[in-house]
Amino acid sequence: MRYLANEMERQKDAQSLNDNVIVPFIGALESVCEARGYVLNIYGEKSNLAFTDESDAEQIYRLIEAYLDEKEDPKAG
């Protein structure tokens, strides 16, 4: 955690943070999850993590998207 926090602090802007820390970190998480047979879903304004079987990933994504759409525009649901 300290290593990641330090690397994040070193980045000069959001694009550098994304390119140099976040994308590689998520790639590592995806590789580890895939090797174990589950999917990592990250959603939310602050982040929510869900580890699932691959077959559940699309449905979880749709549920979360529907929830966020409803929250944004209650008349849409």
DABELTA-V222425 format. One record per helix or strand. SS is the DSSP state (H for helix, E for strand). FROM is the first residue (numbers start at 1). TO is the last residue. Records with the same first field share a line. If there is no record, write none. Layout:
SS->FROM-TO, FROM-TO
This chain:
H->2-10, 14-36, 54-72, 74-76
E->38-43, 48-53
